[in-house]
Amino acid sequence: MRIRVSTSSKYISDDDHEIASIANALAHPLRVALVRYLNTKNQGQGVDNVTCNKDLVEMFDYAQSTVSQHVKILKDCGLFITKSQDKFTLYYLNKKLLRKFNSYFD
């Protein structure tokens, strides 16, 4: 179910829309876990910190299609950044956007 929000209100900013989009994306426990996993996985540099869909499917024991649907929602709101490498899609957490979300209510 989608809730329609007026974009013409003087009380609702572009940042409000962005934060609401992120909050909506984080409204499922699997997506919260995916963000947390990528946050810990992408801490360092190098090959060990690269995450692809196969890694996520193995880690969370969900069907590939289920993981892909949840990843798409996280990509659409900007929390996941993807890069193609050969036949793989690599996932990175947009930590700048996550920090913005975390600090929005301070």
Z-matrix of the N, CA and C atoms (Angstrom, degrees):
N
C 1 1.443
C 2 1.523 1 108.83
N 3 1.291 2 116.25 1 127.75
C 4 1.467 3 122.38 2 178.47
C 5 1.522 4 109.06 3 -102.17
N 6 1.305 5 115.67 4 136.45
C 7 1.456 6 121.28 5 175.66
C 8 1.519 7 107.03 6 -100.90
N 9 1.304 8 115.70 7 127.51
C 10 1.461 9 120.73 8 -179.92
C 11 1.521 10 109.23 9 -84.38
N 12 1.318 11 115.53 10 127.30
C 13 1.454 12 121.40 11 179.49
C 14 1.521 13 107.82 12 -117.18
N 15 1.300 14 115.71 13 129.49
C 16 1.462 15 120.44 14 179.05
C 17 1.519 16 109.33 15 -66.81
N 18 1.317 17 115.98 16 133.74
C 19 1.465 18 120.02 17 178.33
C 20 1.521 19 112.04 18 -92.20
N 21 1.330 20 116.31 19 -3.02
C 22 1.463 21 118.85 20 -176.25
C 23 1.527 22 112.98 21 -95.47
N 24 1.302 23 117.74 22 -3.21
C 25 1.456 24 120.09 23 -178.68
C 26 1.525 25 110.87 24 -67.72
N 27 1.320 26 116.10 25 135.38
C 28 1.469 27 119.47 26 178.81
C 29 1.523 28 111.33 27 -74.37
N 30 1.326 29 117.45 28 -9.77
C 31 1.454 30 121.69 29 -178.47
C 32 1.524 31 112.85 30 -95.26
N 33 1.325 32 117.73 31 -10.36
C 34 1.460 33 121.33 32 -178.66
C 35 1.520 34 108.81 33 -112.23
N 36 1.336 35 115.46 34 115.87
C 37 1.468 36 120.95 35 -177.21
C 38 1.533 37 110.67 36 -92.31
N 39 1.328 38 115.38 37 171.17
C 40 1.463 39 120.52 38 174.29
C 41 1.521 40 110.42 39 -61.58
N 42 1.333 41 116.57 40 -38.04
C 43 1.468 42 120.04 41 176.82
C 44 1.525 43 110.87 42 -61.69
N 45 1.333 44 116.76 43 -38.99
C 46 1.467 45 120.18 44 178.17
C 47 1.527 46 110.59 45 -59.67
N 48 1.324 47 116.58 46 -41.86
C 49 1.468 48 120.75 47 178.47
C 50 1.531 49 110.84 48 -64.45
N 51 1.326 50 116.37 49 -42.37
C 52 1.465 51 120.35 50 -179.69
C 53 1.527 52 110.88 51 -64.67
N 54 1.326 53 116.73 52 -44.93
C 55 1.462 54 120.95 53 179.96
C 56 1.529 55 110.34 54 -64.85
N 57 1.318 56 117.77 55 -40.15
C 58 1.466 57 121.19 56 178.32
C 59 1.527 58 110.68 57 -63.99
N 60 1.323 59 117.61 58 -37.32
C 61 1.456 60 121.69 59 178.14
C 62 1.531 61 110.59 60 -63.85
N 63 1.313 62 116.23 61 -41.83
C 64 1.470 63 120.67 62 178.23
C 65 1.524 64 110.19 63 -67.17
N 66 1.327 65 116.76 64 -44.55
C 67 1.462 66 120.65 65 179.26
C 68 1.526 67 110.75 66 -59.77
N 69 1.317 68 116.17 67 -40.83
C 70 1.464 69 120.63 68 177.95
C 71 1.530 70 110.32 69 -63.34
N 72 1.319 71 116.92 70 -41.45
C 73 1.465 72 120.84 71 179.17
C 74 1.522 73 111.59 72 -65.12
N 75 1.319 74 116.60 73 -31.42
C 76 1.466 75 120.59 74 -178.74
C 77 1.531 76 112.80 75 -89.82
N 78 1.319 77 116.35 76 11.72
C 79 1.466 78 120.56 77 -176.86
C 80 1.531 79 113.48 78 -83.63
N 81 1.320 80 117.40 79 11.28
C 82 1.461 81 121.15 80 177.40
C 83 1.530 82 108.12 81 -127.67
N 84 1.324 83 118.43 82 134.53
C 85 1.475 84 120.61 83 -176.71
C 86 1.527 85 114.28 84 -58.92
N 87 1.328 86 117.96 85 -34.62
C 88 1.469 87 119.23 86 179.06
C 89 1.526 88 110.35 87 -66.21
N 90 1.311 89 117.50 88 -39.41
C 91 1.462 90 119.65 89 -179.98
C 92 1.531 91 110.88 90 -68.14
N 93 1.315 92 117.36 91 -36.69
C 94 1.471 93 120.32 92 174.78
C 95 1.529 94 109.18 93 -61.91
N 96 1.326 95 116.35 94 -44.18
C 97 1.471 96 120.40 95 179.46
C 98 1.529 97 111.40 96 -65.00
N 99 1.331 98 118.06 97 -37.92
C 100 1.466 99 121.12 98 177.60
C 101 1.529 100 110.86 99 -63.30
N 102 1.324 101 116.95 100 -42.77
C 103 1.470 102 120.98 101 177.69
C 104 1.520 103 109.98 102 -63.58
N 105 1.318 104 116.93 103 -45.66
C 106 1.468 105 120.58 104 179.64
C 107 1.530 106 110.67 105 -61.55
N 108 1.330 107 116.52 106 -42.79
C 109 1.470 108 120.97 107 179.34
C 110 1.525 109 110.81 108 -61.87
N 111 1.322 110 118.09 109 -48.22
C 112 1.457 111 120.10 110 179.63
C 113 1.521 112 111.51 111 -64.66
N 114 1.308 113 117.05 112 -33.83
C 115 1.463 114 120.45 113 178.08
C 116 1.526 115 110.46 114 -61.84
N 117 1.316 116 117.72 115 -43.53
C 118 1.465 117 120.25 116 179.54
C 119 1.521 118 111.11 117 -77.02
N 120 1.326 119 117.22 118 -35.57
C 121 1.467 120 121.86 119 -178.02
C 122 1.525 121 111.43 120 -68.89
N 123 1.307 122 117.88 121 -36.57
C 124 1.466 123 122.03 122 -175.63
C 125 1.528 124 113.05 123 -93.78
N 126 1.321 125 117.97 124 20.74
C 127 1.468 126 120.27 125 -179.11
C 128 1.522 127 112.32 126 -65.73
N 129 1.313 128 116.77 127 -45.24
C 130 1.465 129 119.80 128 -176.01
C 131 1.511 130 111.95 129 -98.67
N 132 1.290 131 115.66 130 -160.25
C 133 1.463 132 122.92 131 179.47
C 134 1.528 133 107.86 132 -118.77
N 135 1.305 134 115.97 133 160.60
C 136 1.450 135 120.03 134 172.89
C 137 1.512 136 113.88 135 105.56
N 138 1.323 137 114.74 136 -179.37
C 139 1.458 138 122.73 137 -173.49
C 140 1.526 139 112.02 138 -62.97
N 141 1.310 140 118.48 139 -36.26
C 142 1.467 141 121.16 140 -177.61
C 143 1.520 142 112.59 141 -65.36
N 144 1.313 143 117.59 142 -15.25
C 145 1.460 144 120.67 143 -176.37
C 146 1.526 145 113.02 144 -104.31
N 147 1.318 146 116.55 145 12.59
C 148 1.455 147 121.74 146 176.97
C 149 1.520 148 107.99 147 -93.22
N 150 1.325 149 116.26 148 135.76
C 151 1.458 150 120.95 149 -178.46
C 152 1.511 151 109.44 150 -122.96
N 153 1.328 152 115.94 151 130.65
C 154 1.461 153 120.68 152 175.49
C 155 1.534 154 108.28 153 -120.21
N 156 1.323 155 115.88 154 173.71
C 157 1.463 156 121.04 155 -175.99
C 158 1.528 157 111.40 156 -58.49
N 159 1.321 158 116.79 157 -39.13
C 160 1.471 159 121.03 158 179.11
C 161 1.524 160 110.92 159 -57.78
N 162 1.337 161 116.68 160 -41.91
C 163 1.470 162 120.91 161 178.72
C 164 1.529 163 110.81 162 -61.69
N 165 1.327 164 116.04 163 -42.52
C 166 1.459 165 120.45 164 -178.50
C 167 1.520 166 111.16 165 -66.96
N 168 1.331 167 117.13 166 -40.62
C 169 1.463 168 121.39 167 179.06
C 170 1.523 169 110.06 168 -63.54
N 171 1.328 170 117.20 169 -43.60
C 172 1.467 171 120.95 170 179.21
C 173 1.523 172 111.74 171 -66.55
N 174 1.307 173 116.63 172 -39.97
C 175 1.465 174 120.89 173 -177.06
C 176 1.521 175 111.67 174 -67.84
N 177 1.329 176 117.37 175 -42.67
C 178 1.454 177 120.47 176 -171.77
C 179 1.522 178 114.01 177 -102.78
N 180 1.323 179 117.88 178 -4.38
C 181 1.458 180 122.32 179 174.59
C 182 1.527 181 113.09 180 54.62
N 183 1.312 182 115.09 181 43.71
C 184 1.464 183 122.57 182 172.87
C 185 1.519 184 107.52 183 -114.37
N 186 1.312 185 116.80 184 160.79
C 187 1.460 186 120.99 185 174.94
C 188 1.522 187 109.20 186 -61.68
N 189 1.324 188 115.45 187 148.65
C 190 1.462 189 120.71 188 -179.56
C 191 1.519 190 111.24 189 -56.49
N 192 1.321 191 116.84 190 -39.87
C 193 1.468 192 119.92 191 -178.83
C 194 1.531 193 111.47 192 -66.11
N 195 1.317 194 117.17 193 -36.14
C 196 1.466 195 121.28 194 178.41
C 197 1.525 196 110.42 195 -66.29
N 198 1.315 197 116.15 196 -46.69
C 199 1.470 198 120.36 197 178.42
C 200 1.522 199 109.68 198 -60.73
N 201 1.320 200 117.27 199 -43.58
C 202 1.462 201 121.00 200 -179.51
C 203 1.520 202 112.31 201 -61.44
N 204 1.324 203 116.99 202 -39.47
C 205 1.466 204 120.10 203 178.41
C 206 1.526 205 111.09 204 -63.36
N 207 1.312 206 116.81 205 -42.12
C 208 1.463 207 120.60 206 179.78
C 209 1.531 208 111.23 207 -70.34
N 210 1.321 209 116.91 208 -39.17
C 211 1.460 210 120.97 209 177.86
C 212 1.527 211 110.12 210 -62.98
N 213 1.319 212 117.34 211 -39.35
C 214 1.466 213 121.07 212 179.13
C 215 1.530 214 111.11 213 -58.79
N 216 1.309 215 117.06 214 -41.91
C 217 1.470 216 121.11 215 179.02
C 218 1.531 217 109.78 216 -63.58
N 219 1.326 218 116.86 217 -41.39
C 220 1.463 219 120.89 218 178.99
C 221 1.537 220 111.27 219 -68.78
N 222 1.324 221 117.13 220 -34.11
C 223 1.470 222 120.89 221 175.24
C 224 1.520 223 110.83 222 -68.90
N 225 1.317 224 116.74 223 -42.80
C 226 1.464 225 120.94 224 -177.05
C 227 1.524 226 112.71 225 -61.79
N 228 1.331 227 117.21 226 -33.70
C 229 1.466 228 119.04 227 178.98
C 230 1.526 229 111.71 228 -86.70
N 231 1.332 230 117.03 229 -7.78
C 232 1.456 231 120.44 230 176.15
C 233 1.513 232 115.76 231 99.10
N 234 1.330 233 118.34 232 -2.48
C 235 1.461 234 119.69 233 -178.68
C 236 1.526 235 113.17 234 -72.60
N 237 1.327 236 117.53 235 -32.35
C 238 1.458 237 121.04 236 177.48
C 239 1.521 238 109.07 237 -105.24
N 240 1.294 239 115.25 238 134.48
C 241 1.455 240 123.03 239 174.73
C 242 1.526 241 106.00 240 -110.37
N 243 1.318 242 116.71 241 137.34
C 244 1.458 243 119.91 242 -179.14
C 245 1.523 244 110.32 243 -118.18
N 246 1.322 245 113.98 244 148.75
C 247 1.457 246 121.68 245 173.81
C 248 1.523 247 107.42 246 -136.71
N 249 1.312 248 115.99 247 133.99
C 250 1.461 249 120.47 248 177.89
C 251 1.515 250 109.61 249 -88.00
N 252 1.328 251 114.83 250 134.55
C 253 1.465 252 120.86 251 176.73
C 254 1.523 253 106.83 252 -140.78
N 255 1.316 254 115.99 253 112.88
C 256 1.461 255 121.71 254 -174.72
C 257 1.524 256 108.97 255 56.10
N 258 1.328 257 117.53 256 -123.32
C 259 1.461 258 120.68 257 -179.78
C 260 1.530 259 112.36 258 -96.09
N 261 1.311 260 117.16 259 6.29
C 262 1.464 261 121.58 260 -176.65
C 263 1.520 262 111.56 261 -106.56
N 264 1.311 263 115.49 262 151.11
C 265 1.455 264 122.20 263 169.19
C 266 1.520 265 106.36 264 -109.15
N 267 1.315 266 116.20 265 123.30
C 268 1.458 267 121.95 266 -178.60
C 269 1.522 268 108.91 267 -99.37
N 270 1.322 269 116.27 268 142.20
C 271 1.453 270 122.24 269 -176.69
C 272 1.518 271 110.81 270 -114.00
N 273 1.318 272 113.44 271 137.49
C 274 1.458 273 121.85 272 176.48
C 275 1.517 274 107.93 273 -132.16
N 276 1.313 275 116.19 274 149.14
C 277 1.455 276 121.29 275 177.58
C 278 1.523 277 109.23 276 -87.82
N 279 1.326 278 116.60 277 132.33
C 280 1.461 279 122.19 278 175.82
C 281 1.530 280 106.93 279 -80.49
N 282 1.319 281 115.05 280 86.32
C 283 1.465 282 120.26 281 -174.63
C 284 1.522 283 112.47 282 -66.85
N 285 1.314 284 116.83 283 -30.03
C 286 1.468 285 120.20 284 177.80
C 287 1.530 286 109.90 285 -62.58
N 288 1.329 287 116.64 286 -44.94
C 289 1.463 288 120.75 287 179.19
C 290 1.526 289 111.06 288 -68.03
N 291 1.328 290 117.25 289 -38.29
C 292 1.468 291 120.46 290 178.22
C 293 1.530 292 110.60 291 -64.22
N 294 1.328 293 116.75 292 -40.46
C 295 1.476 294 119.88 293 176.75
C 296 1.523 295 110.54 294 -64.10
N 297 1.326 296 116.90 295 -39.97
C 298 1.470 297 120.65 296 177.72
C 299 1.527 298 110.26 297 -60.82
N 300 1.323 299 116.38 298 -43.83
C 301 1.458 300 121.30 299 178.07
C 302 1.535 301 110.30 300 -61.42
N 303 1.322 302 116.16 301 -47.03
C 304 1.461 303 120.28 302 -178.18
C 305 1.522 304 113.04 303 -63.42
N 306 1.320 305 116.74 304 -34.30
C 307 1.464 306 120.20 305 -176.07
C 308 1.524 307 112.45 306 -90.92
N 309 1.311 308 118.09 307 -6.12
C 310 1.474 309 121.00 308 -173.57
C 311 1.518 310 112.91 309 -60.39
N 312 1.308 311 117.59 310 -33.32
C 313 1.464 312 120.84 311 -174.23
C 314 1.524 313 112.71 312 -98.10
N 315 1.323 314 117.54 313 2.92
C 316 1.481 315 120.80 314 178.13
C 317 1.504 316 111.20 315 -73.90
